């Protein structure tokens, strides 16, 4: 899943991409599952592709958190 669709709010999509771009330097130094995913993807893909893929992943995380009325826990394991 390396993309983000053009459906929905352009403003929200733009903010997700800017947030992903801003978080990449910090995330590359972190030792989390998301940081490892990002480092692996960056070794295979272009920087801008990784930014959009991270924005799409962030959108799915935010949707799941809102849908299930939970707070973000970076240490949580996927079911």
Buried (B, 14 or more C-beta within 10 A) or exposed (E): EEEBEEEEEEEEBEEBBEBBBEBBEEBEEBEEEBBEBBBEBBEEBEEEBBBBBBBBBBBEEEEEEEEEEEEEEEEEEEE
